Amino acid sequence: MTEQYRLPTIGEILFVLVSFIIVMFSFIVLFELPIQLALLVAWFLIMLVGLKIGYSYQQMQTGLLKGVNDGLEAVLVLISVGALIGTWIAGGIVPSIIYYGLSVINPVVFLLAAFVITTITSIATGTSFGSVGTAGIAMMGIGASFGFPLPLVAGAVISGAYVGDKVSPLSDTTVMTASLSQVELIEHIKGMLPVTIPAWIIAALLFTGAGFLYTPEDGDLSVAYNTMASLEEHFTIGWYMLIPAILVICLLAMKKPSIPVILFGALLGSLWSFFFQGHTFLDSINILYAGNSIDSGVDFIDNLLNRGGIVFMLDVIVLIIFALGVGGLMERIGILEALGDALAKWANTVGRVSASTMVSGFFGNLFGGAAYVSLITASKITEANYDKMNLDRRLLSRNTEVGGTLTTPMVPWSDGGVFMATALGVSTMSYLPFLWFHFLAIAIALFYAYTNRFTFQSKKQLKKLTPIQEEEL
């Protein structure tokens, strides 16, 4: 039987994209309905177009399931990190980090410290989720005690966490980007450094400057002291509380698989809650699933530490599955391919082809809901143009990482956006203006592309192209 389907037209693509945005806005802002339902409605909008252009439901279901399957690793990481958060709070690991942080970190340099600490953690572990779910939560507690606005603290935490997610050889997105772009891993990381280093330095200066705006007189330090007293009252605090964190970071730094290592860390947290925090054995095991529960009488402590467990991530997991389904459907009925064809006609300079890759990555997050989807859309939609223009694939991998990985926490319904908001207790739109490292990296990458700096052209393409040559491309 001959297959009778075609690529969607620009009009049909616009119908899907505009309808998607209208549905998301209506459900979230106007009706205050769960975002999961909005994504489910988006499935049917895409299927309507698919049926019109000749796809059967079975064909579209295959694409939907493929999209979900491609992102299942992220779901497993979320389950693991959820268990880790709960047991590390109950086991006293996170409370001890908060306690010692309050005692040694000066409020003036706190934002810089939060940025640096999450940077180091993410480079050492290769996971932004794990860095935010552990060190990040501790930094939120310290920042709140010092009187910093939580969205600003979240911006520093997420900015640092994504440094490692972008350049660490242990990061799954870094490895995936190099693989999709057909670039050796170390070469990909080297290609990222001209963007990452200046963006990190400028972001560090900005967070330092923001910290000086909050002197000890500006922040209510009595909250910090009360927090320390409350933590001592409800948890056993000691240096040995940090052993699980040190072990997990070391194992990840030794390139051990992230999911079993995170789950091992969660189990250590359960054991710490049993041996050191007074939980019964059954309760310490149940925390893996149900999360931590504390009634300290201090609203700040309760809001910060009543979280974690696999249950804590269930809404996020459902959302990500629906978002992955959207990406799978759009790929199956040819929307991504048609967008790639349209971009190819416009992207005829180094600057434009770089911008098109970043836009494709952002679209992957916007309509696919996951970093994995964004990396695929960014690299596969635009890779032919790099070869056509004789550009080194390291430029493709860099632009893919910048447009895909870094824009993930900017989208409220992407896996990164939902996890960051859930784990830190700050909405995506609230912390978005403070993702200074992300915006700087995007701006610097575009600056390089449009000024032909660090574009890794082959030797015969190093000379500037004439307008006629650019037109021929």
Residue pairs with C-beta under 8 A, 6 or more apart in sequence:
3 54
4 54
5 53
5 54
5 55
5 59
5 333
5 334
6 53
6 54
6 334
7 53
7 334
7 337
7 338
7 341
8 16
8 49
8 53
8 333
8 334
8 335
8 338
9 338
10 338
10 342
12 49
12 52
12 53
13 335
13 338
13 339
15 49
16 45
16 46
16 49
16 330
16 335
17 367
19 42
19 45
20 42
20 45
20 326
20 367
23 38
23 41
23 42
23 45
24 35
24 38
24 42
24 413
26 38
27 33
27 34
27 35
27 37
27 38
27 41
28 35
28 38
28 412
34 315
35 319
35 412
35 413
36 315
36 318
36 319
36 322
38 413
39 319
39 322
39 323
39 325
39 326
39 369
39 413
40 322
42 326
43 64
43 322
43 325
43 326
43 329
46 60
46 326
46 329
46 330
46 333
46 335
47 57
47 60
47 329
49 333
49 335
50 59
50 60
50 329
50 332
50 333
51 57
53 333
53 334
55 332
55 333
59 332
60 329
60 332
60 333
62 332
63 328
63 329
63 331
63 332
63 333
64 325
64 328
64 329
64 332
65 328
66 328
66 331
66 332
67 324
67 325
67 326
67 327
67 328
67 329
67 331
67 332
67 368
67 373
68 321
68 324
68 325
68 328
70 324
70 328
70 372
70 373
70 376
71 320
71 321
71 324
71 327
71 370
71 372
71 373
71 415
73 172
73 259
73 372
74 320
74 370
74 371
74 372
74 415
75 317
75 320
75 321
76 259
77 127
77 129
77 130
77 258
77 259
77 262
78 129
78 313
78 316
78 317
78 320
78 415
78 419
79 310
79 313
79 317
80 258
80 259
80 262
80 263
80 266
81 129
81 130
81 133
81 262
81 313
81 419
81 423
82 133
82 291
82 308
82 309
82 310
82 311
82 312
82 313
83 262
83 263
83 266
83 288
83 289
83 308
83 309
83 310
84 130
84 133
84 134
84 262
84 263
84 265
84 266
84 269
84 308
85 94
85 133
85 134
85 137
85 291
85 307
85 308
85 309
85 312
85 423
86 266
86 269
86 287
86 288
86 290
86 291
86 292
86 307
86 308
86 309
86 312
87 266
87 267
87 268
87 269
87 270
87 272
87 273
87 284
87 287
87 288
87 292
87 308
88 94
88 134
88 244
88 245
88 265
88 266
88 269
88 308
89 95
89 137
89 269
89 291
89 292
89 305
89 307
89 308
90 269
90 270
90 273
90 277
90 279
90 284
90 287
90 292
90 308
91 241
91 244
91 268
91 269
91 270
91 271
91 272
91 273
91 276
91 277
91 284
92 235
92 236
92 237
92 238
92 241
92 272
92 273
92 276
92 277
93 134
93 241
93 242
93 244
93 245
93 269
93 272
94 134
94 137
94 138
94 141
94 305
95 231
95 234
95 235
95 237
95 241
95 305
96 235
96 237
96 238
96 239
96 241
96 242
97 134
97 135
97 138
97 242
97 245
98 138
98 141
98 142
98 145
98 227
98 231
99 228
99 231
99 232
99 237
101 138
101 139
101 141
101 142
102 142
102 145
102 146
102 224
102 227
102 228
103 228
105 113
105 142
107 146
107 147
107 148
107 211
107 214
107 215
107 216
107 219
107 221
108 211
108 212
108 214
108 215
108 216
109 208
109 211
110 142
110 143
110 146
110 148
110 211
110 214
111 143
111 148
111 152
111 153
111 156
111 207
111 208
111 210
111 211
112 156
112 204
112 207
112 208
112 211
113 139
114 139
114 142
114 143
114 153
114 156
114 157
114 160
114 207
115 156
115 157
115 159
115 160
115 203
115 204
115 207
115 437
116 160
116 204
117 135
117 139
117 160
118 131
118 132
118 135
118 136
118 139
118 156
118 157
118 158
118 159
118 160
118 161
118 163
119 160
119 161
119 163
119 164
119 200
121 130
121 131
121 134
121 135
121 160
121 161
121 164
121 249
122 128
122 131
122 160
122 161
122 162
122 163
122 164
122 165
122 168
122 171
123 163
123 164
123 167
123 168
124 164
124 168
124 170
124 249
124 252
124 253
125 131
125 164
125 168
125 170
125 248
125 249
125 252
125 253
125 258
126 164
126 165
126 168
126 169
126 170
126 171
126 172
126 174
126 252
126 258
127 164
127 165
127 170
127 171
127 172
127 252
127 258
127 262
128 158
128 161
128 162
128 164
128 165
128 409
128 416
129 416
129 419
129 423
130 248
130 252
130 258
130 262
131 160
131 161
131 164
132 157
132 158
132 161
132 419
132 420
132 423
132 424
133 419
133 423
134 245
134 248
135 157
136 157
136 158
136 161
136 423
136 424
137 304
137 307
137 423
137 424
139 153
139 156
139 157
140 150
140 153
140 154
140 157
140 304
140 424
140 425
140 426
141 227
141 304
141 305
142 224
143 150
143 152
143 153
144 150
144 153
144 223
144 300
144 304
145 223
145 224
145 227
145 228
145 300
146 214
146 219
146 221
146 223
146 224
147 214
147 218
147 219
147 220
147 221
147 223
148 214
148 219
150 424
150 425
150 426
150 430
151 426
151 430
151 431
151 433
151 434
152 210
152 434
154 420
154 424
154 426
154 430
154 431
154 434
155 431
155 433
155 434
155 435
155 436
156 207
156 434
157 424
158 409
158 420
158 424
158 431
158 435
158 438
159 203
159 207
159 434
159 435
159 436
159 437
159 438
160 437
162 405
162 406
162 409
162 437
162 438
163 196
163 200
163 437
164 170
164 171
165 171
165 173
165 174
165 405
166 173
166 174
166 192
166 196
166 401
166 402
166 405
166 406
166 441
167 174
167 189
167 192
167 193
167 196
168 174
169 175
169 185
169 186
169 189
169 255
170 252
170 253
170 255
170 258
172 258
173 371
173 372
173 375
173 401
173 404
173 405
174 185
174 188
174 189
174 401
174 405
175 185
176 372
176 375
177 188
177 375
177 379
177 397
177 400
177 401
177 404
177 405
178 184
178 185
178 187
178 188
178 397
180 375
180 376
180 379
180 380
180 397
180 400
181 188
181 379
181 383
181 393
181 394
181 396
181 397
181 400
182 393
183 191
183 393
183 394
183 396
183 397
187 394
188 394
188 397
188 398
188 401
190 394
191 394
191 395
191 397
191 398
191 454
191 456
192 398
192 401
194 448
194 453
194 454
195 398
195 402
195 441
195 444
195 445
195 448
195 454
196 441
198 440
198 444
199 437
199 440
199 441
199 444
200 437
202 436
202 440
203 436
203 437
203 440
206 436
207 436
223 300
226 298
227 298
227 300
227 301
230 296
230 298
230 301
231 237
231 301
233 296
234 294
234 296
234 301
235 277
236 276
236 277
238 276
240 276
241 272
241 276
243 268
244 265
244 268
244 269
244 272
245 265
247 265
247 268
248 261
248 262
248 264
248 265
248 268
251 261
251 264
252 258
252 261
266 288
267 288
269 287
270 284
270 285
270 287
270 288
271 284
273 279
273 283
273 284
273 287
274 280
274 281
274 284
279 287
287 308
287 309
288 309
288 310
289 309
289 310
289 311
290 309
290 311
291 306
291 307
291 308
291 309
291 311
291 312
292 305
292 306
292 307
292 308
292 309
293 306
294 301
294 302
294 305
294 306
295 302
296 302
296 305
303 425
304 425
307 423
307 425
312 422
313 422
315 422
316 415
316 418
316 419
316 422
319 369
319 413
319 418
320 369
320 370
320 415
320 418
322 369
323 368
323 369
323 370
323 413
323 414
323 415
324 368
324 369
324 370
324 373
326 367
326 368
326 369
327 364
327 367
327 368
327 369
327 370
327 373
327 377
330 336
330 367
330 368
331 337
331 376
336 377
336 380
336 381
337 381
339 360
339 363
339 381
340 360
340 380
340 381
340 382
343 356
343 359
343 360
343 381
343 382
344 382
344 384
344 385
346 352
346 356
347 353
347 355
347 356
347 382
347 385
348 470
348 471
348 473
349 465
349 470
349 473
350 389
350 391
350 395
350 449
350 450
350 452
350 455
350 457
351 446
351 449
351 450
353 382
353 385
353 386
353 389
353 391
353 449
354 395
354 399
354 445
354 446
354 449
354 450
354 455
355 446
355 449
356 381
356 382
356 385
357 378
357 379
357 381
357 382
357 396
357 399
357 400
357 403
358 378
358 399
358 402
358 403
358 407
358 442
358 445
358 446
359 403
360 377
360 378
360 381
360 382
360 403
361 374
361 375
361 377
361 378
361 399
361 400
361 402
361 403
361 404
361 405
361 407
362 374
362 403
362 404
362 407
362 410
362 411
363 374
363 377
364 370
364 373
364 374
364 375
364 376
364 377
364 378
364 404
365 371
365 373
365 374
365 404
365 407
365 408
365 410
365 411
365 414
365 416
365 417
366 411
366 414
368 374
368 377
369 411
369 413
369 414
369 415
370 408
370 414
370 415
371 404
371 405
371 408
371 414
371 415
371 416
374 403
374 404
374 405
374 407
374 408
374 414
375 400
375 401
375 404
375 405
377 404
378 399
378 400
378 403
378 404
379 396
379 397
379 400
382 396
382 399
383 393
383 396
386 392
386 393
386 395
386 396
388 473
389 461
389 473
390 457
390 458
390 460
390 461
391 455
391 456
391 457
391 458
391 461
392 455
392 456
392 457
392 458
394 456
395 449
395 455
395 456
398 445
399 445
399 449
402 441
402 442
402 445
403 442
406 438
406 441
406 442
407 438
407 442
408 414
408 415
408 416
408 417
409 416
409 417
409 420
409 428
409 435
409 438
410 417
410 428
410 432
410 435
410 438
411 417
411 428
412 418
412 421
412 427
412 428
412 429
417 428
418 428
420 426
420 428
420 431
421 427
421 428
421 431
424 431
447 453
448 454
448 455
449 455
452 464
465 473
